[in-house]
Amino acid sequence: MNKILLREQLKSFLNEDIGTGDLSAELVFTDERSKGVFLAKGEGIVCGTDIIGETYSFFSKEFNVEILKKDGDRVKKGDKIAVVEANVKTMLTCERVVLNLMQLMSGIATTTDRYVKALNDSSIRVCDTRKTHPGLRMLEKYAVTVGGGYNHRMALYDGVMLKDNHIAFAGGIENAVELVRSKLGHMIKIEVETESAEQVKQAVKAGADVIMFDNRTPEQIKELVKLIPENSGIITEASGGISLDTIASFAGCGVDYISSGSLTNGVGVLDISFNSAFGGKV
């Protein structure tokens, strides 16, 4: 994760949650220090542990964070993820922001891990999409990689994807690719979304770098892959409606990537709690 962007985002999240001050913590505590522990309340993959220290650092330099389960580690209910020692007000004020982010990121990492294991095909990489929550894309896409997945383009600026509407407005695949090629630098790839054998042939002829098979069955994809010349260097991707229940059926279909918005869109969290190290909730 980009630490500069992370701090900018955390500042925004803290401003949203704290406003002019944490009335509960500030009216009860002064300079007391104590210890707390982050505990897993379910099974999954941990992600986002750096957020603890980065968030605390907005309030003080006098704190200690001992990470017991690093990003990518598996946990079960009751496992300690981290032990912290800091000003009580700092721990309480930061608690919700830290937990919200760690729970979401750990949930995404856990979900991605399940997708990769369900596919069970090391020749195909599972990747995310732009179906992320506004303001959380960097964190969510990082969590996908922690879970064993890969990132598709980060946003509209770092890759060209010509979808059905681009193609329709441009007057066809070949014309759309030609228009892009005439203006694009050599460092950025062009992906073309296809839904038929004829469109795949057009994308190959146009010189697309990546060809996506959109909403095609595994059987259809196996036939469409045959239309791409060997050693052409063209990357292939399957996408559209692929879920945890169906991804296993795509094993061996011949694509390089499978993308799914379900890795980040509507994913469940991994429940994590923050308790006093001396027993009970802080």
Secondary structure, 3 states (H helix, E strand, C coil): CCHHHHHHHHHHHHHHHHCCCCHHHHHHCCCCEEEEEEEECCCEECCCCHHHHHHHCCCCCCCEEEECCCCCCEECCCCEEEEEEEEHHHHHHHHHHHHHHHHHHHHHHHHHHHHHHHHCCCCCEEECCCCCCCCCHHHHHHHHHHCCCECCCCCCCCCEEECHHHHHHHCCHHHHHHHHHCCCCCCCCEEEEECCHHHHHHHHHHCCCEEEEECCCHHHHHHHHCCCCCCCCCEEEEECCCCCCCHHHHCCCCCCEEECHHHCCCCCCCCEEEEECCCCEC
